[in-house]
């Protein structure tokens, strides 16, 4: 299981191989496979009544009825590891093609200037969007249109989390880093042996 998202009383789970997306309406006691019942789903994100699923080699799918039906978006041939919302922008973090952007008045996904990276995770704080990539953390202050790399971090950044003015970056093989100044500087925490892949919850 790669991803989880909650909408009201519904919990959605993105799974590996040919599992697709599963739905639970009773706090995880039982699960039902949705109509997106094939492929690997790396990421799930919910905005209002829209559920977006980032998949393995088939891009992004959209459901507007709690998973009863899914429609493949124009981004239909990418590995999408992460999805986020900022303003009226939808951001998709892909394998090798960086961040792609979709706005409410667009018909296609647009390539941003962060175009040559594998993007594993996003975190949004106000007008700031952070992207965890193979080579560290990037920051956008305009909803993902432009990006600048923050202070270097060892290891690829597979998960990001923000709490108040603290931001945590979970890396592969170099543990967890902390920044209190929007990535201007990072400090490696005491958790130096953790491998954080998609979520930070297991130890090497």
Kinemage of the C-alpha trace (Angstrom):
@kinemage 1
@onewidth
@group {chain A} dominant
@subgroup {mainchain}
@vectorlist {calphas} color= white
{ca unk a 1} P 0.000 0.000 0.000
{ca unk a 2} L 1.551 3.264 -1.169
{ca unk a 3} L -0.969 5.978 -0.367
{ca unk a 4} L -3.959 6.924 1.771
{ca unk a 5} L -6.483 9.764 1.519
{ca unk a 6} L -9.558 10.622 3.607
{ca unk a 7} L -12.764 12.343 2.499
{ca unk a 8} L -15.465 12.514 5.152
{ca unk a 9} L -16.175 8.951 6.244
{ca unk a 10} L -14.370 7.474 3.237
{ca unk a 11} L -10.794 6.199 3.317
{ca unk a 12} L -9.073 5.529 -0.009
{ca unk a 13} L -5.984 3.340 -0.343
{ca unk a 14} L -3.655 3.206 -3.330
{ca unk a 15} L -2.053 -0.204 -3.733
{ca unk a 16} L 0.703 -2.036 -5.588
{ca unk a 17} L 0.680 -4.178 -8.732
{ca unk a 18} L -2.868 -4.679 -10.049
{ca unk a 19} L -4.749 -3.560 -6.955
{ca unk a 20} L -5.615 0.015 -7.938
{ca unk a 21} L -7.688 1.942 -5.377
{ca unk a 22} L -9.650 0.457 -2.490
{ca unk a 23} L -12.352 2.204 -0.421
{ca unk a 24} L -13.366 1.751 3.210
{ca unk a 25} L -16.462 3.402 4.692
{ca unk a 26} L -16.089 1.906 8.188
{ca unk a 27} L -12.695 3.110 9.420
{ca unk a 28} L -10.782 0.338 7.673
{ca unk a 29} L -12.725 -2.641 9.005
{ca unk a 30} L -13.551 -3.719 5.459
{ca unk a 31} L -12.445 -2.607 1.990
{ca unk a 32} L -13.982 -2.623 -1.484
{ca unk a 33} L -12.002 -2.343 -4.698
{ca unk a 34} L -13.098 0.673 -6.746
{ca unk a 35} L -13.484 0.861 -10.517
{ca unk a 36} L -9.809 1.812 -10.717
{ca unk a 37} L -8.875 -1.812 -10.173
{ca unk a 38} L -5.609 -2.214 -12.063
{ca unk a 39} L -2.066 -0.950 -11.862
{ca unk a 40} L -0.062 0.624 -9.068
{ca unk a 41} L -1.361 3.806 -7.413
{ca unk a 42} L 1.513 5.732 -5.861
{ca unk a 43} L -0.385 8.838 -4.760
{ca unk a 44} L -3.872 10.006 -3.832
{ca unk a 45} L -5.117 13.538 -3.244
{ca unk a 46} L -8.580 14.941 -2.612
{ca unk a 47} L -9.838 18.449 -3.354
{ca unk a 48} L -13.528 19.139 -2.701
{ca unk a 49} L -15.320 16.205 -4.384
{ca unk a 50} L -12.454 15.420 -6.748
{ca unk a 51} L -10.174 12.446 -6.078
{ca unk a 52} L -6.917 12.267 -8.027
{ca unk a 53} L -4.852 9.090 -8.319
{ca unk a 54} L -1.252 9.090 -9.533
{ca unk a 55} L -0.348 5.805 -11.160
{ca unk a 56} L 2.491 3.716 -12.494
{ca unk a 57} L 3.011 4.635 -16.182
{ca unk a 58} L -0.631 5.644 -16.739
{ca unk a 59} L -0.541 9.172 -15.365
{ca unk a 60} L -3.367 10.696 -13.331
{ca unk a 61} L -6.938 9.460 -12.968
{ca unk a 62} L -9.863 11.511 -11.624
{ca unk a 63} L -13.015 10.435 -9.810
{ca unk a 64} L -15.849 12.814 -8.909
{ca unk a 65} L -18.114 10.220 -7.293
{ca unk a 66} L -16.076 8.568 -4.547
{ca unk a 67} L -14.376 6.078 -6.817
{ca unk a 68} L -17.458 4.700 -8.545
{ca unk a 69} L -16.044 5.900 -11.859
{ca unk a 70} L -12.582 7.069 -12.896
{ca unk a 71} L -11.465 9.101 -15.917
{ca unk a 72} L -7.888 9.201 -17.162
{ca unk a 73} L -6.703 12.802 -17.473
{ca unk a 74} L -4.592 14.229 -20.279
{ca unk a 75} L -1.544 13.245 -18.239
{ca unk a 76} L -1.835 9.618 -19.308
{ca unk a 77} L 1.643 8.209 -19.791
{ca unk a 78} L 3.725 9.168 -16.755
{ca unk a 79} L 4.796 7.653 -13.456
{ca unk a 80} L 3.172 10.008 -10.923
{ca unk a 81} L 4.631 9.646 -7.444
{ca unk a 82} L 2.962 12.644 -5.789
{ca unk a 83} L 0.032 15.036 -6.192
{ca unk a 84} L -0.648 18.344 -4.427
{ca unk a 85} L -2.908 21.393 -4.646
{ca unk a 86} L -1.848 25.027 -4.409
{ca unk a 87} L -4.335 27.774 -5.179
{ca unk a 88} L -6.139 26.713 -8.348
{ca unk a 89} L -3.162 24.609 -9.420
{ca unk a 90} L -2.813 20.828 -9.360
{ca unk a 91} L 0.788 19.623 -9.224
{ca unk a 92} L 1.959 16.175 -10.297
{ca unk a 93} L 5.400 14.920 -9.277
{ca unk a 94} L 6.692 12.480 -11.856
{ca unk a 95} L 9.556 10.100 -12.456
{ca unk a 96} L 12.333 11.890 -14.376
{ca unk a 97} L 10.034 14.613 -15.792
{ca unk a 98} L 9.825 16.790 -12.702
{ca unk a 99} L 6.641 18.700 -11.866
{ca unk a 100} L 3.709 19.043 -14.231
{ca unk a 101} L 1.032 21.662 -13.603
{ca unk a 102} L -2.690 21.832 -14.313
{ca unk a 103} L -4.851 24.923 -13.666
{ca unk a 104} L -8.610 25.311 -13.528
{ca unk a 105} L -8.691 27.104 -16.884
{ca unk a 106} L -6.313 24.728 -18.709
{ca unk a 107} L -7.018 21.690 -20.849
{ca unk a 108} L -3.578 20.082 -20.640
{ca unk a 109} L -0.819 19.576 -18.116
{ca unk a 110} L 2.082 22.019 -18.474
{ca unk a 111} L 5.747 21.253 -17.804
{ca unk a 112} L 7.250 23.502 -15.116
{ca unk a 113} L 10.895 24.566 -15.013
{ca unk a 114} L 11.509 21.744 -12.530
{ca unk a 115} L 11.692 19.331 -15.424
{ca unk a 116} L 14.628 16.995 -14.977
{ca unk a 117} L 13.976 15.363 -11.612
{ca unk a 118} L 12.123 12.501 -10.006
{ca unk a 119} L 9.670 14.144 -7.592
{ca unk a 120} L 8.578 11.885 -4.745
{ca unk a 121} L 6.674 14.204 -2.406
{ca unk a 122} L 5.062 17.619 -1.899
{ca unk a 123} L 4.292 19.813 1.093
{ca unk a 124} L 2.263 23.029 0.910
{ca unk a 125} L 2.443 25.866 3.442
{ca unk a 126} L 0.525 28.997 2.503
{ca unk a 127} L 1.948 30.276 -0.766
{ca unk a 128} L 5.017 28.016 -0.517
{ca unk a 129} L 5.160 24.633 -2.250
{ca unk a 130} L 8.027 22.259 -1.463
{ca unk a 131} L 8.978 19.306 -3.652
{ca unk a 132} L 11.043 16.387 -2.392
{ca unk a 133} L 13.202 15.062 -5.210
{ca unk a 134} L 16.063 12.722 -6.002
{ca unk a 135} L 18.531 15.582 -5.395
{ca unk a 136} L 16.948 17.390 -2.448
{ca unk a 137} L 14.150 19.859 -1.769
{ca unk a 138} L 12.930 22.544 -4.177
{ca unk a 139} L 10.757 25.549 -3.284
{ca unk a 140} L 8.146 27.378 -5.341
{ca unk a 141} L 6.524 30.606 -4.163
{ca unk a 142} L 4.121 30.924 -7.104
{ca unk a 143} L 2.048 27.738 -7.037
{ca unk a 144} L 4.645 25.586 -8.767
{ca unk a 145} L 5.432 27.678 -11.830
{ca unk a 146} L 9.036 28.458 -10.837
{ca unk a 147} L 11.377 26.538 -8.537
{ca unk a 148} L 14.612 27.087 -6.629
{ca unk a 149} L 16.617 24.420 -4.838
{ca unk a 150} L 16.913 24.800 -1.080
{ca unk a 151} L 20.049 24.080 0.914
{ca unk a 152} L 21.475 20.641 -0.013
{ca unk a 153} L 20.397 17.438 1.750
{ca unk a 154} L 22.087 14.054 1.543
{ca unk a 155} L 19.947 11.407 -0.098
{ca unk a 156} L 16.764 11.569 -2.117
{ca unk a 157} L 13.818 13.174 -0.292
{ca unk a 158} L 10.899 10.761 -0.356
{ca unk a 159} L 8.627 12.398 2.215
{ca unk a 160} L 7.935 15.913 3.507
{ca unk a 161} L 5.887 17.148 6.464
{ca unk a 162} L 5.261 20.615 7.908
{ca unk a 163} L 4.312 21.440 11.494
{ca unk a 164} L 4.137 25.150 12.317
{ca unk a 165} L 7.455 26.667 11.245
{ca unk a 166} L 9.197 23.287 11.194
{ca unk a 167} L 9.618 21.214 8.056
{ca unk a 168} L 10.818 17.621 8.079
{ca unk a 169} L 12.379 15.815 5.128
{ca unk a 170} L 12.528 12.022 5.172
{ca unk a 171} L 15.337 10.694 3.013
{ca unk a 172} L 16.435 7.382 1.630
{ca unk a 173} L 19.393 6.112 3.720
{ca unk a 174} L 20.226 9.439 5.432
{ca unk a 175} L 17.406 9.717 7.953
{ca unk a 176} L 15.313 12.785 8.756
{ca unk a 177} L 16.303 16.427 8.274
{ca unk a 178} L 14.747 19.493 9.915
{ca unk a 179} L 14.454 23.056 8.641
{ca unk a 180} L 12.952 26.004 10.528
{ca unk a 181} L 13.551 28.595 7.799
{ca unk a 182} L 11.801 27.254 4.700
{ca unk a 183} L 14.780 25.209 3.598
{ca unk a 184} L 17.444 27.910 3.806
{ca unk a 185} L 19.304 25.489 6.062
{ca unk a 186} L 18.765 21.895 7.170
{ca unk a 187} L 19.897 19.973 10.252
{ca unk a 188} L 20.093 16.195 10.359
{ca unk a 189} L 18.064 14.894 13.304
{ca unk a 190} L 18.954 12.020 15.619
{ca unk a 191} L 16.963 9.696 13.334
{ca unk a 192} L 19.918 9.014 11.043
{ca unk a 193} L 19.292 5.337 10.281
{ca unk a 194} L 15.736 5.608 9.059
{ca unk a 195} L 14.795 4.962 5.468
{ca unk a 196} L 11.803 7.112 4.526
{ca unk a 197} L 10.247 5.792 1.352
{ca unk a 198} L 6.796 7.225 0.546
{ca unk a 199} L 6.197 7.439 4.304
{ca unk a 200} L 8.674 7.458 7.152
{ca unk a 201} L 7.763 4.396 9.128
{ca unk a 202} L 10.395 1.730 8.954
{ca unk a 203} L 14.014 1.236 9.822
{ca unk a 204} L 16.879 -0.170 7.756
